Amino acid sequence: MICKKCGREYEDDMPQCLWCDAPREDEPSQTKLLCEVYKESPEKFVDPKLENALMDNRYRGKSAISWIKISMLLNIILLLAELRTFGPINAGVEGLKVNIPLSNDFWGAMFILISALLFVATPLFVFLWRNWTWIYHAQKLQSLFTESFFAPWGAVTCYYIPIVNYFVFKDLLKSQNQTLTTFGCNAKPVPNKLLNKYLAINIITLICNFLSYTHNYQAPYLLLGVITWFIFLINNIKLIRVAMDNERELHALLYNNAINKKVEEVIAQRETEPQVT
């Protein structure tokens, strides 16, 4: 044990410092999870900062959903550019193998493709950032209530890793359901059917992208890849909305508890005031 007063070391089992007699200061115990603290009395759970944090993350969720929809429009623009350019680009690459110089069609296609990529680059980055921000705070808030498999940064890292992202959502929604059940709120069942669809479309999207790559990004495979990606994004939106609904229920609990506490304080204050005769 290191004395916080004089900085010298003494035995861990001693009640005070051997050198300056300062009383021993134990390390602070780990903060209890909120579900454990308020399990027996959820009506006493009042936390204005947490209430605001839940509301803020609902706004982040709405923003993430909006940018997912924008990214779908951008994917259509990018698909049109790819359909217009991949043919001439592949032809130019194949021609180089037999010493045929690159044509103007090749360079024109490259210009169109690069322009399209630059056009969608910034909005797509914002789309990723908004979704990463939402899942980070959703997982961070949930970790205050129950133990979670994913840390906030772990959830961010795995959010767009195929198949692994299924477990990110499953862990979050399962923990949220446990929290709402503990506090006696309107806890909806974990949407296992939706989660299974999300897992399936993850696998299908991977297969379609692989087929597109092995077939030199031919038009039918490009179109199939975009369709599966859209289905993935639609399921992603649905899962975000489920998580947001759970946060809304929890926010309602905190809000109602705060109102009830304020009413009780007003009543108690009136009871202690002297009666005027």
N, C-alpha and C positions, 0 to 999 in steps of 0.2 A: 504494500500500500504506500502511495506517495502522499505526503502531507501537503495539503493545498496552502498551508500558511508558510512553512519554512522550506518546503521542497525536498525534504529528506525522506528516505525510505524507512519504513518500519514494518513489523510483522502484520500480516493480514488479520490475525485474530485478536489484535490488541485494541482496546476500546479508545485509546488516545495516542497521540504522537509521543514517541519515546524521547524526543529532543525538546519539543516546545510545549508539550502537554495539551496541544489543541485537540478537541474532540474529533473522533473519526467521522468523516462524511462519506456515507455509502454512495455508490453510483446510483443515479436515478433509475427506477424500475421502468421497464418498457411500457409505453402508453397502451392502455387497454383499447381493444376495438370497441367502437360505439355500440355495436349489437350486444356486446357483453355488458357494457355499462348500463344501457337503458332497456335491457331485455325484460326486466320485471316492471318497469315504469316508463313505457314509451311516451306517456303524456307529459313527462318532465323534460323531454328532449327538446331543448330550445338552443339554437345556435344561429344568430343572424348572419355571421360570415359564411357559414356553410350553406345557409339558405340562398344567399346571393351567388355563391359559387355554383350551386346547382342550376340556378336560373341562367347564369352566364354560359354554362356548358350546353344548355338547351339552345341558346342562340348560336353557339358554335356548331351544334348538330344541324340546325336549319341552314347555316351557311355551307356546311359540308355537302348537304343534299343539293343545294342550289348549284354548287360547283361541279357536282357529279353530272347534273343535267347539262351544264355548259360543256363539260368534257365530252358528252355524247355527241353534241353538235359538232364539236371540233374533230371528233373521230370520223364523222361523215365527210367533213372537208378533206381530212387527210386521206381517207379511202379514195375519194375522187381523184386526188393528186396521184396516189399510188397506181390506180387503174390506168391513168393517163401516161405514167412515166416508166413503170417497171418493164413494160415490153421493150421499148427502145433501149433502156439501160441494159437489160439482159442480152439483147441482140448485140450491143456494142461490146460487152464483156466477152461474149462468145466469139465475136469477130477478131478480137485481139489475139485469141489463141491460134488463129491462122494468119496472123500478120495483116489483118484488114484494119486500116486506120479508123479512128473514131469519127463518126459522122456528125453533122449538125443536129440531127434528131437526138443523138445521144446527149450532146451538150445542152440542148434545149430542155430535154427531159430532166437532166440533172439540175438545171436552174429552177425549174418548176418545183421539183421535189424538195430542194433545199429551201426555197422560199416558203413552201407550205410548212416545213418543219420549224422554221424560224417563227412563222406566224402563230403556230400553236404552242410553241415552247413555253412562253411565259404563263399563259392561262393554265396549261397542264401542270406547271410547277405550283401555281396557286391552288389548283384542285388537290394535288398531293399534300400540300402544306395544311390546307383546311381540314382534310380528313385525318392527317397525323395529329394535328392539334386537338381535334375532338376526341380521338381515342385515347390520347395521353391523359387528358383531364378526366375523361370518363373512368379510366382505370385508376387514376390517382384518387378520385373521390370515393370510388368503391372500396379501395384498399383501407379507407378509414373505418369501414363497417365490418368487413369480413376478410379473412385471409384469401388471397388470390394466387393463382399459379403464376400469372404474368405480372411483373412489375410494370409501371407506366412506360418506361423506355423499352422494355421488352415487348409490350403490346405494339408500340410504334414500329419497332424493328420488324415484327412478324406480320404487320397489318396487310401488307401486299405480297407476302410470300405464299404462293399457292398451297392449298391444303392446310398449312399451318394457321392461316388466318381464320379458318373454320374454328379452331380451338380457341383463338383469341375471343371471338364472339360468344362461343359456348361458355367459356369461363366467366365472361362479364355478365351475360344474361342469367346464368345460374346463380351467381353471387348476388345480383340485384334481386332476384326472386327470393332468395334466402333472407335478405335484409327486409324486404317488404313483408314477408311472412312473419318475421320476428316482431316487427312493429305493428302487426295487425292491420296492415294496409291492404288495398285491393291488388293482390299479387296475381298477375296473369301467369298461366303455366309457361314454362320455357318452350319456345316455338321449335320443337325438335323437327317437325316436318319441314319448316322453312330452313333450318340449319342443314338438314340433309340435302335439300335442293342446292343450297349454297356450296356444300362440299362436292356434290355431283357436277355442278357447273364449273367449279374450279378444275376438276379433272378433265372435263370435256374441252374447256378452253385451252388447256395445255396440249391436248391431243391435236386440236385444230391448228394451233400455232405451229406445232411440229410438222403437220402435213403441209401447211403453207410454205414452210421453210424448205422441205424436201422437194416440193414441186415448183421451186423458183417463183413463189408468190404469184401464181397464176390467179386470174380474176375470181373463179369460183371459190378457191380456197381463201383468198383475201376476204371475200364477202362472208364466207362461213365464219371466219375468225372474228369479224366485227359483230356479227349477230350473237355469237356466244359471249363476246365481251359485253355487249349491251345487256344480255340476260344476267350476267354476273353483276353488273352495276345496279340493275333493278333490284336484285336480291340484296345487294349491299345497302341500298336505300331502305328497304323494308326492315332490315336488322337494325339499322341506326334508329329508325322510328320506334321500334320496340324498346330499345334502350332509353330513348328520350321519354317515352311514356312512363317507364319505370322511374326515371328521374323526376318527372312531373308529380307522380304519386308521393315520392319522398319529399319533394318541395312542399306539397300541399300539407303533409303531416307537420313539417316544421312551421309553416305559416299558421296553421290552425293552433298549434301549441303556443306560438308567440302571442296570438290574439287572446287565447284563453288565459295565459299568464298575465297579460296586461289587464284583462277584466278582473281577475282575482286581486291584483294589486290595487285597482281602483276601489273595489268593494272593501278590501281590508283597510284602506286609507279612510274611507268614509266611516267605517265602524269605529275607528280610533279617534275621529274628530269629536270634540265636545258637542253635546246637543244643546241647541239654543232654545231657551224656554221663553 
